[in-house]
Amino acid sequence: MTAVTQTPQLKGPRPRGGVAQSISDSLVVAQRNLIRMTRIPEMIIFGLIQPIMFVVLFSYVFGGSISVGGSTSPAAYREFLMAGIFAQTVTFATAGAGAGIADDMHKGLIDRFRSLPMARGAVLTGRTLADLVQTALTIVVLAVVALLVGWRTHENLGKVLGGFALLLLLGYAFSWIGALIGLSVRTPEAATSGGLIWLFPLTFISNAFVPSNNMPTFLRHIAEWNPFSATVQAARELFGNLPPGYRAPDAWPMQHPVWASIIWSVLIILVFRTLAVRKYRSATA
């Protein structure tokens, strides 16, 4: 008789679900990008210089020259201005997100990620999360500078934090636009240019720096339905920075800016994340 020895079957690790794996992989990629940012501190420093210059220049050059709510007080304009500067800062991070992804594509790093057993969308999600952390740090420093030049909030802490949350949500939404641009161009330089060229009309045809009531009719309608304007208006309300006598335009986004800001940001994330992930899959196929 021949004895039959059964070899014990070793069970491998239980596979994770799609959502769990995507979250875990995204956090790993985000950590990688954050470590990279700390090793290149000039990226953070240069990212802080521009918004600080905008705060100082707009506050002291235009303060006292622009009427807000019937007042030309420099202090009133500073409080009116800061929500616009915050929003501009979070949206201008789009160019950095696009350039970073284009650089990874150019160096072949995306191809290395593609060879690993990881969720496809994790590379882009991790990158945008890391950019969100960097943007949040920039906003903290910018808020300190704003306080030094005389900006103040006049609402409770919950509303103030809600205003900053809406600003960061807008910045995260726009980072997906930057991701799509970074995947669509060949060089980081092209991604930087492509990420900035459309942001200037978006931010200036808005209520960020001047009230939209004084604009020509066709520009006023564009500004009032601009997703950027909705977030700026919402932040001003939550910060308590609307001056006495200021009357919001009759357009729905200006009358309900908090809801309009959330709807616009979520819609942008859904659309451009879908397009960016699809572009990523085709670009790395």
Secondary structure, DSSP 8 states (H G I E B T S, - for coil): -----------------HHHHHHHHHHHHHHHHHHHHHH-HHHHHHHHHHHHHHHHHIIIIITTTS-BTTB--HHHHHHHHHHHHHHHHHHHHHHHHHHHHHHHHHHTHHHHHHTSSS-TTHHHHHHHHHHHHHHHHHHHHHHHHHHHTT----S-HHHHHHHHHHHHHHHHHHHHHHHHHHHHSSSHHHHHHHHHHTHHHHHHSSSSSS-GGGS-HHHHHHHHT-HHHHHHHHHHHHHT---TT----SSHHHHSHHHHHHHHHHHHHHHHHHHHHHHHHHHT-
